[in-house]
Amino acid sequence: MQYTTLGTTDIKISRICLGTMTWGFQNTQEDGFVQMDYALDQGVNFWDTSEMYAVPPTKETYGKTEMIIGNWFAKTGRRDEVVLASKVTPEMPYMRENNVIDRANILAAVETSLKRLQTDRIDLYQLHWPSNRGTFHFNNAWGYTPKKNSKAELVDNQVEALETLGELLKAGKIRTWGLSNETAWGLCQYCELAEKMGLPKPVSLQNEYSLLRRRDDLNISEVCMIEQIDYLPWSPLAMGVLSGKYHEGPEVSNSRLTWDEKSKDRYGYRLTENVQKATSAYVELARAHNLDPCQMAIAFCMSRPFVASPIIGASSLDQLKINIGAIDVTLNEEILSAIDAINKNYPDPF
């Protein structure tokens, strides 16, 4: 395994991050235990979860993933070997009343996560997406409708979040903090405000990034590199699309793109004609160079100068083994040039 330090901290993380959101819905606790055992034995010490997991988020499944991780810690006693990341998630009304990113909700979220995780600290605590500002991720990827708040209201909310994170850092309940599904404006604002307030800046940004979604190559990557913020790509396989498994049609078993009609409505934009064409080109490129398509996609993410650790998840141990194996893949200039050519033909196909 390869390692790096997280942002400006001295926390050593693996260059592959274990994603956990399938545990508690797609996967059982036993499945999760097997994946955690295998990942840690392979040197993957950086794990990411959230209070809202398992996915899809529901009143019945939220918190289950953290509980599974906590049960594994209790069973194995290996908590100190893991750099654990979790998140506070706003706008899920069944989790907390008036659930936004503010002091009361951050404090409540941390306490419940610590209890479920059976630990006394969370190593990286992340604001899952900006509340009070609207959102741009998932099926809002081609549009952004901000909420009609004044700048003063937005900044007040960010200041409150920073002050609360500062309290948690001082209390030792979190070791450092980051952002997820954030914009360039939000990232810059948090950095500037933190510096003014004498508080630590975010050390990481977790956004969606893959061969099929490279919008953060521009403004976001610049902010991350200048501010020394580590970028943590989620869904480097574009929800499994880059594996090529949808080539014969979208009906793939145990896939969150096709669980039910609601999933198809929500994620159908990821299976458009242009997505299929781009994916076919990437899969053919990988096979022409005797590479596994999944490993090529993850290795591409790791080749970006602003990326610290792609977050990989799997619904089976076999998939997990393939994905972790991407650490041994280095893409040469010929492959990287071919990837750029495909990207120019099919830029941001979903």
C-alpha positions as CSV (number, residue, x, y, z in Angstrom):
1,M,0.0,0.0,0.0
2,Q,1.1,3.6,-0.6
3,Y,0.5,6.3,2.0
4,T,0.3,10.1,2.2
5,T,-0.4,12.6,4.9
6,L,-3.9,14.1,5.1
7,G,-3.8,17.8,4.1
8,T,-1.5,19.8,6.4
9,T,-1.9,17.3,9.3
10,D,0.5,14.5,10.3
11,I,-2.2,11.9,9.9
12,K,-1.0,9.1,7.6
13,I,-3.7,7.7,5.3
14,S,-3.6,5.0,2.6
15,R,-3.9,6.2,-1.0
16,I,-7.0,4.0,-1.3
17,C,-9.9,4.9,1.0
18,L,-12.5,2.2,1.9
19,G,-16.0,3.4,1.3
20,T,-18.7,1.8,3.5
21,M,-22.1,2.9,2.4
22,T,-23.3,-0.5,1.2
23,W,-23.2,-2.0,4.7
24,G,-26.6,-2.2,6.1
25,F,-28.6,-2.3,2.9
26,Q,-26.8,-4.0,0.0
27,N,-24.5,-5.8,2.4
28,T,-25.0,-7.5,5.8
29,Q,-22.9,-6.9,8.9
30,E,-21.1,-10.1,8.1
31,D,-20.2,-8.8,4.6
32,G,-19.0,-5.5,6.2
33,F,-16.8,-7.4,8.7
34,V,-15.2,-9.4,5.9
35,Q,-14.5,-6.3,3.8
36,M,-13.0,-4.4,6.8
37,D,-10.8,-7.4,7.7
38,Y,-9.5,-7.7,4.1
39,A,-9.0,-3.9,3.5
40,L,-7.0,-3.4,6.7
41,D,-4.9,-6.5,6.1
42,Q,-4.1,-4.9,2.7
43,G,-3.0,-1.7,4.4
44,V,-6.1,0.3,3.7
45,N,-6.2,2.3,6.9
46,F,-8.4,5.2,5.7
47,W,-12.2,4.5,5.9
48,D,-15.1,6.8,5.1
49,T,-18.7,6.6,6.4
50,S,-21.5,9.0,7.2
51,E,-24.4,9.2,9.7
52,M,-26.8,8.9,6.8
53,Y,-25.5,5.5,5.6
54,A,-26.5,2.9,4.5
55,V,-27.5,4.1,1.0
56,P,-30.2,4.7,-0.2
57,P,-30.8,6.9,2.8
58,T,-34.1,6.1,4.6
59,K,-35.5,6.4,8.1
60,E,-35.0,2.7,8.5
61,T,-31.4,2.4,7.3
62,Y,-29.6,5.6,8.5
63,G,-26.9,5.0,11.1
64,K,-26.7,1.3,10.3
65,T,-23.3,1.5,8.6
66,E,-21.8,3.3,11.6
67,M,-23.2,0.7,13.9
68,I,-21.6,-2.1,11.8
69,I,-18.2,-0.4,11.9
70,G,-18.6,0.1,15.7
71,N,-19.4,-3.5,16.2
72,W,-16.3,-4.5,14.2
73,F,-14.2,-2.2,16.4
74,A,-15.7,-3.8,19.5
75,K,-15.1,-7.3,18.1
76,T,-11.5,-6.8,16.8
77,G,-10.0,-4.1,19.0
78,R,-8.3,-2.6,16.0
79,R,-9.8,0.9,16.2
80,D,-6.3,2.5,16.6
81,E,-5.2,1.1,13.3
82,V,-7.9,3.0,11.4
83,V,-8.2,6.6,10.3
84,L,-11.9,7.0,10.4
85,A,-13.9,9.6,8.5
86,S,-17.6,10.4,9.0
87,K,-20.0,13.2,8.2
88,V,-22.9,15.3,9.5
89,T,-25.7,15.3,7.0
90,P,-28.2,18.1,6.7
91,E,-31.7,18.2,5.2
92,M,-32.7,14.7,6.3
93,P,-35.8,15.5,8.4
94,Y,-36.2,12.0,9.8
95,M,-32.8,12.3,11.4
96,R,-33.3,15.5,13.4
97,E,-35.9,18.2,13.5
98,N,-34.9,21.3,11.5
99,N,-31.8,19.4,10.3
100,V,-29.3,21.9,9.0
101,I,-25.6,22.5,9.5
102,D,-25.7,24.5,12.7
103,R,-24.2,24.1,16.2
104,A,-27.1,22.1,17.6
105,N,-27.2,19.6,14.8
106,I,-23.4,19.2,14.5
107,L,-23.1,18.5,18.2
108,A,-26.0,16.1,18.1
109,A,-24.6,14.3,15.0
110,V,-21.2,13.9,16.5
111,E,-22.5,12.4,19.8
112,T,-24.7,9.9,18.0
113,S,-22.0,8.9,15.6
114,L,-19.5,8.4,18.4
115,K,-22.0,6.1,20.2
116,R,-22.8,4.1,17.1
117,L,-19.1,3.8,16.1
118,Q,-18.2,2.8,19.7
119,T,-15.2,5.2,19.7
120,D,-14.1,8.4,21.5
121,R,-13.1,10.3,18.4
122,I,-13.6,10.7,14.7
123,D,-10.4,11.4,12.9
124,L,-11.8,13.3,9.9
125,Y,-15.3,14.9,10.4
126,Q,-16.9,16.3,7.3
127,L,-19.8,18.6,6.5
128,H,-21.7,16.4,4.0
129,W,-23.0,19.2,1.9
130,P,-23.8,22.9,2.3
131,S,-27.1,23.5,4.0
132,N,-29.0,26.8,3.5
133,R,-27.4,27.2,0.0
134,G,-28.9,24.6,-2.2
135,T,-27.0,21.7,-3.8
136,F,-25.4,20.7,-7.1
137,H,-24.7,17.0,-6.8
138,F,-26.5,13.9,-7.9
139,N,-29.3,14.6,-10.4
140,N,-28.8,18.4,-10.0
141,A,-25.4,17.9,-11.7
142,W,-26.4,20.1,-14.7
143,G,-28.0,22.9,-12.7
144,Y,-27.7,24.8,-9.5
145,T,-30.5,26.7,-7.9
146,P,-29.2,28.5,-4.8
147,K,-31.6,29.2,-2.0
148,K,-32.4,32.9,-1.6
149,N,-30.3,33.7,1.4
150,S,-28.2,36.8,1.8
151,K,-24.5,36.5,1.8
152,A,-24.5,37.7,5.5
153,E,-26.9,34.8,6.4
154,L,-24.7,32.3,4.6
155,V,-21.5,33.6,6.2
156,D,-23.2,33.5,9.7
157,N,-24.0,29.9,9.1
158,Q,-20.4,29.1,8.1
159,V,-19.0,30.9,11.1
160,E,-21.3,29.0,13.4
161,A,-20.2,25.7,11.9
162,L,-16.5,26.7,12.2
163,E,-16.9,27.7,15.9
164,T,-18.6,24.4,16.6
165,L,-15.9,22.4,14.8
166,G,-13.4,24.4,16.9
167,E,-15.1,23.2,20.1
168,L,-15.1,19.6,19.0
169,L,-11.4,19.8,18.0
170,K,-10.5,21.3,21.4
171,A,-12.5,18.6,23.2
172,G,-10.7,15.9,21.2
173,K,-13.9,14.4,19.7
174,I,-12.7,15.1,16.2
175,R,-9.0,15.3,15.1
176,T,-9.5,17.4,11.9
177,W,-12.3,18.3,9.5
178,G,-13.2,18.5,5.9
179,L,-16.0,19.2,3.4
180,S,-18.0,17.1,1.0
181,N,-20.1,18.0,-2.1
182,E,-18.9,21.6,-1.8
183,T,-18.4,24.3,-4.4
184,A,-15.3,26.4,-5.0
185,W,-17.1,29.4,-3.4
186,G,-17.9,27.5,-0.3
187,L,-14.4,26.0,-0.1
188,C,-12.7,29.4,-0.4
189,Q,-15.1,30.9,2.1
190,Y,-14.4,28.3,4.8
191,C,-10.6,28.7,4.3
192,E,-10.8,32.5,4.5
193,L,-13.1,32.5,7.6
194,A,-11.1,29.9,9.4
195,E,-7.9,31.9,8.9
196,K,-9.6,35.0,10.2
197,M,-11.0,33.2,13.2
198,G,-7.7,31.5,14.1
199,L,-9.2,28.0,13.5
200,P,-7.9,25.1,11.4
201,K,-8.9,25.2,7.7
202,P,-10.5,22.2,6.1
203,V,-7.9,19.6,5.3
204,S,-10.0,17.7,2.6
205,L,-12.7,18.0,0.1
206,Q,-14.8,15.0,-0.9
207,N,-16.6,15.5,-4.2
208,E,-17.7,13.2,-7.0
209,Y,-14.9,12.7,-9.6
210,S,-14.3,10.0,-12.2
211,L,-13.4,9.6,-15.9
212,L,-17.0,10.4,-16.6
213,R,-17.2,13.5,-14.3
214,R,-14.1,15.7,-14.4
215,R,-15.6,19.2,-13.7
216,D,-13.4,19.6,-10.6
217,D,-10.3,19.5,-12.9
218,L,-10.6,23.3,-13.1
219,N,-11.6,25.7,-10.3
220,I,-11.8,23.1,-7.5
221,S,-8.4,21.6,-8.2
222,E,-6.8,25.0,-8.2
223,V,-8.3,25.9,-4.8
224,C,-7.2,22.5,-3.4
225,M,-3.7,22.8,-4.5
226,I,-3.1,26.4,-3.4
227,E,-4.8,25.8,-0.1
228,Q,-3.2,22.4,0.5
229,I,-6.5,20.6,0.7
230,D,-6.6,16.9,-0.2
231,Y,-9.2,15.9,-2.7
232,L,-11.0,12.7,-2.0
233,P,-13.0,11.5,-5.0
234,W,-16.1,9.6,-4.3
235,S,-17.6,7.2,-6.9
236,P,-14.4,6.9,-9.0
237,L,-16.2,4.2,-10.9
238,A,-19.3,6.4,-11.5
239,M,-21.5,4.1,-9.5
240,G,-20.1,1.1,-11.2
241,V,-20.7,2.3,-14.8
242,L,-17.0,2.4,-15.6
243,S,-16.7,-1.3,-14.9
244,G,-18.5,-1.8,-18.2
245,K,-21.2,-4.0,-16.5
246,Y,-24.0,-2.0,-18.1
247,H,-22.9,-2.5,-21.7
248,E,-25.5,-5.2,-22.3
249,G,-28.2,-3.1,-20.8
250,P,-29.0,-1.5,-17.4
251,E,-30.6,-4.5,-15.7
252,V,-27.8,-5.5,-13.4
253,S,-28.7,-7.2,-10.2
254,N,-27.9,-5.7,-6.8
255,S,-27.0,-2.3,-8.4
256,R,-28.2,0.9,-6.9
257,L,-28.9,2.3,-10.3
258,T,-31.5,-0.3,-10.9
259,W,-32.9,-1.5,-7.5
260,D,-36.4,-0.1,-8.3
261,E,-38.2,2.5,-10.3
262,K,-37.2,5.2,-7.8
263,S,-33.6,4.4,-8.3
264,K,-34.0,4.3,-12.1
265,D,-35.6,7.7,-12.0
266,R,-32.9,9.1,-9.8
267,Y,-29.9,7.7,-11.5
268,G,-31.1,7.1,-15.0
269,Y,-29.1,10.1,-16.3
270,R,-25.9,8.0,-15.7
271,L,-26.9,5.6,-18.4
272,T,-27.4,7.9,-21.4
273,E,-26.2,7.2,-24.9
274,N,-23.1,9.5,-24.4
275,V,-22.3,7.8,-21.1
276,Q,-22.4,4.4,-22.8
277,K,-20.2,5.6,-25.7
278,A,-17.6,7.2,-23.4
279,T,-17.6,4.1,-21.1
280,S,-17.1,1.8,-24.1
281,A,-14.1,3.8,-25.2
282,Y,-12.6,3.7,-21.7
283,V,-13.2,0.0,-21.3
284,E,-11.7,-0.7,-24.8
285,L,-8.7,1.4,-23.9
286,A,-8.1,-0.5,-20.7
287,R,-8.4,-3.9,-22.4
288,A,-6.1,-2.8,-25.2
289,H,-3.4,-2.3,-22.5
290,N,-4.3,-5.4,-20.5
291,L,-5.8,-3.4,-17.7
292,D,-8.9,-4.0,-15.7
293,P,-11.3,-1.2,-16.5
294,C,-12.0,-0.5,-12.8
295,Q,-8.4,-0.4,-11.9
296,M,-7.6,1.9,-14.8
297,A,-10.4,4.3,-13.6
298,I,-9.2,4.3,-10.0
299,A,-5.5,4.7,-11.1
300,F,-6.5,7.7,-13.2
301,C,-7.9,9.4,-10.2
302,M,-4.7,8.7,-8.2
303,S,-2.7,10.2,-11.1
304,R,-4.2,13.6,-10.6
305,P,-1.9,16.0,-8.6
306,F,-4.7,17.2,-6.3
307,V,-6.1,13.8,-5.4
308,A,-5.0,12.1,-2.2
309,S,-7.2,9.0,-1.9
310,P,-10.1,7.8,-4.1
311,I,-12.9,6.3,-2.1
312,I,-13.7,2.8,-3.3
313,G,-16.6,0.7,-2.3
314,A,-17.9,-2.7,-3.3
315,S,-20.9,-4.9,-2.8
316,S,-18.7,-8.1,-3.0
317,L,-15.3,-9.1,-1.7
318,D,-14.2,-9.9,-5.2
319,Q,-15.0,-6.4,-6.4
320,L,-13.1,-5.0,-3.4
321,K,-10.0,-7.0,-4.2
322,I,-10.0,-5.7,-7.7
323,N,-10.5,-2.1,-6.6
324,I,-7.8,-2.2,-4.0
325,G,-5.5,-3.7,-6.6
326,A,-5.5,-0.4,-8.4
327,I,-2.8,0.7,-6.1
328,D,-0.3,-1.3,-8.1
329,V,-1.4,0.3,-11.5
330,T,0.5,3.2,-12.9
331,L,-0.8,4.8,-16.1
332,N,1.8,5.7,-18.7
333,E,1.7,8.8,-20.9
334,E,0.2,6.9,-23.8
335,I,-2.8,5.8,-21.7
336,L,-3.2,9.2,-20.1
337,S,-3.1,10.9,-23.5
338,A,-5.7,8.5,-24.8
339,I,-7.9,9.2,-21.8
340,D,-7.7,12.9,-22.5
341,A,-8.7,12.3,-26.1
342,I,-11.8,10.4,-25.0
343,N,-12.6,13.1,-22.5
344,K,-12.5,15.7,-25.3
345,N,-14.9,13.6,-27.4
346,Y,-17.3,13.0,-24.4
347,P,-16.8,15.8,-21.9
348,D,-19.0,15.3,-18.8
349,P,-21.4,12.9,-20.4
350,F,-23.7,12.9,-17.4
